[in-house]
């Protein structure tokens, strides 16, 4: 081997390892026809190239997947100009789970000889401790698998034994820990319970009183000293809790306690509390039983809240609201009186004028039929206003009968459609048979006509929709806001609701409390008595009107009549 041949020999050695690792059959083309060698686990010398090719292919078929060779060292020697020796040390990693073979060092000797213009391998010898190789194997694959399985089984058995031992030890430790924890738990629970009770009592802005089964005080929160104007001491302890209520409230408190014992949820109650110095104040009281494991009451927890300021504020608010109602009533009465006086003056003026004209006609011998007729018409107009006012006040005469509210609304739909322009559509939701009420049919028709007229005027000349519907509703579900009359209280459990809803411009919030006042109007037409008449009809039937006008336009008038 010449000095310049060293890189080529090293490359041939590396190619051998690469092709051998990748199970590349073209490796067999590198062997010389004059070849000798032996395998790592064999006990015979190979003297024929074709036999070595067979052994190599047997190797490749036994381990089909690529193997990994980790080269540790290599040396190349020149034996002659056309002969070179390459010796390498490395570890072989088979594509199986193996912790034995991969730790052994394999030794490989390759002898290269130049034949014509090409280097060929004329000898290959590999040595590795392969005592486990069976006949027909190049590597001890089966034995390694068997040993690994045996080792894994042994490890699994030892692991299971250790696991059982550890589990037994863990259970014993847990039992010991539970015994120790159980002894500490009672003390900790008692301490925590006492600390919790103390923290709750001190943190609460309301008085918390704890009593025994007979209602004698066992503990109170610090706020109670301030609430009842006493110094912190034990004078409260052992006293009946009812001693701190005014005498006239004690029987009522005991009655509610009896109801609570019978499973009735009584909710909060208001009483007059009695201080030791004789002064009283308003309180709100909530209570709940303390029960044992069997559910038997052993005491009570009572929450006492001083509501003196709250009641004072509520009374002041009620006083201001009543004052405001009186002011509004005075304003409404003033406007109504002025309108009535103006209307009657107009009608009386017409009556006097026509009577004067009739007197003059009589003096000239002319029959005053036209003048007297005009005077009578003015009197009738004045009478009509008087009747409307009586209706508003709920004092008009009515002849009530049992009516199907849906049916009477359905029969009047053609008449209602004539009230509105063609651009306005009336939609109805009337389920027959509908709810029955006791009412005057003519006044129900008056309600329908006035509400539809009001909706038509709210929509104006634009396209719009008026929705007419009837439903039944429980008294408790009637909305609380914008009720008319404002002091209405339900007398029945169920009510029939006649609703007229429009897509008009809605109601100015500043006017919503005035719209039912007689002669109040935001329009140039009409007398301002349409909605006032509807309210009077609702009032005379024991009913109610609820007005809704959400932001974005439109208004809803719901008239509630007691169901028959």
C-alpha positions, 0 to 999 in steps of 0.5 A: 500500500502506498502512502497515498492509499491510506484515505482510500483504505479508510473509506473502504473500511467505513463503507464496509461498516455502513453497508453491513449496518444497513444490511446492504446486499451490495457488500457481497460484491466487495469480497475477492474470489480468493477469500478466507474468514470466520464469524464471531460465533462460528467454529469453522474457517471459511475458505470459499467466497460463495460460502462467505456470501451465504453467511453474510446473507444469512446474517442479513436475513436473521436481523433484517432491520438496520443495526447500529455500530458505534466505532471505538477505534480503528488502525490501518497497516500496510503489509505490501504495496498491494496489501493493507490491513484494517483493524477496528474495535466497536459495539454492536447495537441490535434492533432488539431490547438488549442490555448484554450484547451491546456492552461487549466489544467486537473486533474486526480485521479486514485484509484488502488486496489490490486486484487489477485496479480495484481493492478487494476484501480477501479476509474478514475475521470478527471476534466477540464473546458469543457463547450463546450463539446457536447453530444456524445463527450469526448473533445469539438473538433467540438466547438474548430474547430468552434471557431478557424475558427471564430477566424481565420476569425475575424483575417483575416478580421481585418488583411485585414482592417489593410492591406487596411489602411496601403496600403492607408497610404503607397500610401499617403506616396509614393505620398508625397515622390514622390513629394519631390523626384521630386523636388529634382531630377531635382536639383540632375540630373543637378548637377550630369550631370554637375559633370559627364561632368566635370569628363569626360573632366578632365579624358580624355587623348584626347581633348573633345570639345562640340559645339552648333548646329552651331559648336561654341565651348561651352566647352573643356577638360583641355588637349586641352590647352596643345594640342593647346599650349594655356593658360586656358581661355575663348578664345576658347568659341564661336569660330567655331570649324573649325577655329582649322583646316588648311584651306585646311581640312575645306571643307572636314570636313564640307562634312563629317558633312553633310554625318553624318547628312544624317545618314552615319557612317563616322567613324574617320577622320584624319586632320591637326590641326591649333594652334593659334601660326600657328603651325600644327599637326596631329589629329584623330577626332571622333564626334557624335550629341547631340540630343533632345527628338525629335532626332533633333541635338542641338550640337556635341561632338568631340573627338580629339586625337593627332596622331603626334607620331603615324604617326611618328612611322608609318612612321619610321616603313614604312621606316624600312620595305622599307629598309628591302625590299630593302635589301631582294630585293638586296639579291634576285637579287644577288642570281638570277644574280649569278644563271643566270650567272652560268647557262648561263656560263654552257650552253655557255661552252657547246656551245663553246665546241661542236662548237670546236668539230664540227670545228675539225670534219669538218677539218677531213672531218666528218659531225658534226651533233651530236656536233651541235645538242648538242650545239643547245640543250644547247642554248635551255636550256638557252632560257628556263631559259630566258623564265622562268625569263620573266614569273617570271617578268610577261612579258611573252606572254599569250593568255588568254581565258575564262576558267572554273577553276574547269573544267580545274583542273578536266581534269588535275587530271590524269596527276597530279597523275602521278607526285606523288608517289603511297604513296601520294593521291590527293584529290579534291574538285571541284564544277562544274560549277566552277568560270570563269577566263580569263587565259592562259590554258597552264599557269594554267596547269603549276601552277597545275604541279609546285604546286603539284610537290612542295607538292610532294617534301615536303611530300618526301617518306612518305605517305601523302595527297595533297588536290586540291580545287577551290572556289570563295571569295570576295576581302575583305576576302583574308588573309592579311598575307604572300601575294605575291607580297607584294604590290598587291592591288585588282582590282576586287570585287571577285576572284577565289581561286585555293588552293593546300594543303599538309601534308608535313613538312611545311615551315621554317618561316625564308624561307617563304619570300624567297620561290618565289625568282628565284633559291631559293631552300631548296632541292638538286633537281630542279632549284629553278624556280617552285614557282617563275614561279607560282608567275610570272603567278599569276602576269601576270594575275593580281592575288595573292598568299597567303601562309599558313604554320601553326605549326605542318606541312603542307603548303597551297598555294592559288592562286587568279585569278580575276573572269571573 
